[in-house]
Amino acid sequence: MKKFLPWILPGLLVLILDRWVKATAIEQRLLIPGVIALRPAQNTGMALGLFQGGTAGILAVTAVLAVLCALLLKGMRLRGLAPVAVSLMVGGALGNLIDRLALGYVQDMFELLFIRFYIFNVADAGVVCGAVLCGISLLFRPQEWSKRE
């Protein structure tokens, strides 16, 4: 079981936290003045607000990407940061996928006030953190990604 913790735990934590925040963060309020606020929003598009209203297309693209990723990872042996990175991305993707299937949109709620960036959610943060860890792992620790023999 210990062998599977890096694969399961990070993504599961992202998914659980994402679902909890989405269920409880229903009102707009300031969390840290000048830094971050809760501002619930419905996102019918993808990252950075692309493809607004394209829920069916986004679901199709998500399904294709998930299958491609699974096929790529099937023959890989991942160690160190690599399984954590993959787990974070999967947990975040599942959090947003649940929203799209159940609601037809993704619930976003965190707004960074100091840069006026897009509104995002815990699942988005999981995907981004996982992608950053994946990049770090690939660039600085490529031995963590090897083909299964």
N, C-alpha and C positions, 0 to 999 in steps of 0.2 A: 504494500500500500504506500509506503514511504516513497517508492520509486515514482508513483503517479502524482504526488502532491504538487510538484512544479507544473504539471500539466493541467491539473484540475483546480487547485485552490485559488490562484490569482484570478482566473476568469470567473469562477463561481462567486468570489467576493465582489467583483465588479458587477456581475449580474444581479446579485442580491441587493447591493447598495443602490444600483440604478433603479431597480423596481421599488425599493423603499422610498427613495427620494421622490420619484415620480408620483407615488401614492400620497406623499405627505406635503410636498412643496406646491401648494395650490394658490397661495396668495403672494402678491408682489410685496417685497420688503427689502430693505437695505441690510446686508449681512456685515460688511465691513465698509464704512463710509469711504468713498473715493476709490475703492478697490473692486468690490464685487457685490452684486445685488441679485435677488431672486426676481425674475420676470418671466413667468410662465408664457410659453409660446408654442404654437403648433407649426411644425416644419413638414411640409408635404414634399420637400425636395431632398437633395443629398447634401453632402458636405459643402459648406460655404453658400448654401442656399441654391445650389445648381438644380436644374430640372424640376422646378416647383410644379406640383400637381401631377407628376409622373409616377405615381405609386406603383402601378402595374409594371411599368418598365424598370423601375428601380428594383422591385422584387425579382424580376427576371434576371437582371444584371447581378444581383446579390446571389441568386441561386447558381448561376454560371461560375462566378468567382469562387464561391464556396467549393464547388466540385473541382475546379482547377487547383485550388489550394490543397485540397485533400489529396488529389492525385500527385501533386508535387511533393507533399510531405510524407506520402505513403512509404517511400523507399529511403527516408532520411532517418538518421540517428542524431537526435538533438540533445545537447548537454549545456550546462551552465545557464546563461541568460536566455538561450534560444527557446526552451519550452515555456519559460515564464512570458516571454514576448508573445509567442503564439497564443498562449492561454488568455492574456489580457485582450488581445485583438478579438478572439473568438467570444469572450464574455461580453465585450462591448457590442460586437455585431449582433449577438443574440438579444441583448437588451433592446436595441433599436428595431430588430426584426419583429420582436413580440409586439412592439407598438404599432408597426406598420400593418401587421396582420390583424390585430385587434381593433385598431382605431382608424387606420388609413393614413396616419401621419405619425411623426415622432414628436414626443413631448420634450421640449427643451426648456431650460429654466435659469441657467447661470449666465450672467452678463458681466463681463469685465469692464469696469467703468473707466479705468485709466487708459485704455487703448481703444475703446469702443469697437471691440471685435464682435464677431457673431455670437449669438446666444447658443449655448451648448448644454450637454447633460453629462452625467457620470459615464454613460456608455461611450460617448464621443471621447471623453478623456481617457478611458481604457484603451480604445483603439489607437489614439495618438501616442500614448505612453508605450504601448506594445510595439508600435511601428518604430518609435525612437530606439527602444531597446533592441529591436531586431536589427536596425541599422548599425548600432554600436557593436552588437555581437558580430555581424557580418564583416564590418570594417576592422575591428580590433581583435576579434577572437574567432576567426573563420574556422578553427578546428572544432568549434561547437556544432558546426553544420557538416555532417559527413554522410556519405551514402552508406546504407546498411549493407553489410557483406553477407 
